[in-house]
Amino acid sequence: MNINLILQIITITSAILMVSAILLQQRGASLGAGFGSSGELFTTRRGIDKNLFEVTIILSVIFVLSILTGLILPAFG
């Protein structure tokens, strides 16, 4: 397999998984929070919410690194 094809597969897969992980996360703020009237305190993430948050960060790093690798790799080829 070509390295560019592998990078494209990794990019597309990580993008789809990242979007689904973002959509699965709970909304932390109500509509009023966007206008500065939030009555909630900052809380720590626990359980599945914490794991989903960490997976989202890992997927976003993989996504960005695969794009940067795809941009840098042709310069060396």
PEVENMO-V366386 format. One line per field, one symbol per residue. ss: DSSP state (A for helix, B for strand, O for the rest). psi: psi as a letter, one per 40 degrees, with the letter a starting at -180 (. if undefined). burial: 1 if it has 16 or more other ideal C-beta (glycine too) atoms within 10 Angstrom, else 0. A space follows every 50 residues. Layout:
ss->???
psi->???
burial->???
This chain:
ss->OOAAAAAAAAAAAAAAAAAAAAAAOOOOOOAAAAAOOOOOOOOOOOOAAA AAAAAAAAAAAAAAAAAAAAAAAAAAO
psi->iidddddddddddddddddddddeiiheiaddddeefheiihiiiibddd ddddddddddddddddddddddddde.
burial->00000010011001101100100000000000000000000000000000 010001001001100100010000000
